[in-house]
Amino acid sequence: MLGRVWNQTLRWLPLLATLPVYPQTAQNWRFWGASDGLRESFSRSVSRAPNGDIWVRHGSVAEMSVIGGFDVKLIPDPRRA
């Protein structure tokens, strides 16, 4: 039974590769950098907290940036303490 379902799935897989793919427009993107208050523009990782804040870990600095909607707070990076 599973083999038959898998074979049917593989039969339609090439059709998916022919569907057009469109990029997002520039209006959907928001870029943050050092000029916006981040510690540096390079970001190694970005995470979203349960309260909606965005936590940004940078490269070679000892602080993280927390974006809270209207402002950016700098906090010590716990991995560099």
Stockholm file with secondary structure:
# STOCKHOLM 1.0

chainA/1-81         MLGRVWNQTLRWLPLLATLPVYPQTAQNWRFWGASDGLRESFSRSVSRAPNGDIWVRHGSVAEMSVIGGFDVKLIPDPRRA
#=GR chainA/1-81 SS CHHHHHHHHHHHHHHHHTSCCCCCCGGGCCCCCGGGTCSCSCEEEEEECTTSCEEEEESSSSEEEEECSSCEEEEECGGGC
#=GC SS_cons        CHHHHHHHHHHHHHHHHTSCCCCCCGGGCCCCCGGGTCSCSCEEEEEECTTSCEEEEESSSSEEEEECSSCEEEEECGGGC
//
